[in-house]
Amino acid sequence: MDPQSLFQMAAEQVVAWAPKVAGALAVLFFGWILAGWARSFTRKALARSGADDALVPFISGLVYVALVALVGITAVSTLGVAASSFVAVIGAAGLAIALAFQGTFSHFASGIMLLTFRPFDLGDWVEIGGQAGSVKEIGIFSVVLATGDNVQVRIPNSQVFGNQMKNYNAYDTRRIDMVVGVSYDDDLGTAIQVCQDVLAAESRVLAEPAPVVAIHELGDSSVNLVVRPWVQAADYWATRWALTRALKEQLEAAGLNLPYPQRDVHLFQESA
């Protein structure tokens, strides 16, 4: 073919495809702007409605991704490509990606479960698989905790949902379990009364459920009493520390002994 014929064919193709390409680019441009606006609008609407802080970025992100995918399919259709064929290609690519990132999708599925069932909220003190901390972020792939000494710990969601979880803020009240040992020579009635008086003097101890003071066991070196008051969850540690000091001081003031582990050694003299 001579150069003139080639130039003419190229010009015809440009004339034929130019409107389609221009239309596809216009769809992509305005669709991308619309998707961003929809994400921003969704985020603000959820914030005004009082939706959970952890759900706002997740839902707005889903809206954005769904619209971007729709815009892409529309742009391809504008070029004359059958949408069904394009969707089939995306499906095949999605399957390959799912197989390659199955661990990541496991975190994603667990994140959906966490956001749906909400076993804990932001700010709760939890223990997950032996790691304790305050919940700072509930993401779609991981949960972020801050330990008591303010160290950030990021736990993948599949490990969160697949492990035992303890939520120390799930209920308004908590029980403090303490063990106090007194000497075998001490009067147990006096020891119980002193413990009850200490609990009665502590304003943060709840009247209901009633606190329990009872003889628990006969230990190797002491008679052990259990002291179990109920407090508000927010007062747990402050009350526990205050009671530990008060019990020691008041038991000693009453003349009772707080024994420590000891061992008696007996020596025998053998005859020559």
Buried (B, 14 or more C-beta within 10 A) or exposed (E): EEEEEEEEEEEEEEEEEEEBEEBBEEBBEEBBEBBEEBBEEBBEEBEEEEBBEBBBBBBBBEBBEEBBEEBBBBBBBBEEBEEEEBEEEBEEEEEEEEEEEEEBBBBBBBBBBBBEEEBBBEEBBBBBEEBBBBBBBBBBBBBBBBEEEEEEBEBBBBBBBEEEBEBBBBEEBBEBEBEBBBBEEBEEEBBBEBBBBBBEEBEBBBEEEEBBBEEBEEEEEBBBBBBBBBBEBEBBEEBBEBBBEBBEEBBEEBEBBBBEEEEEEEEEEEEE
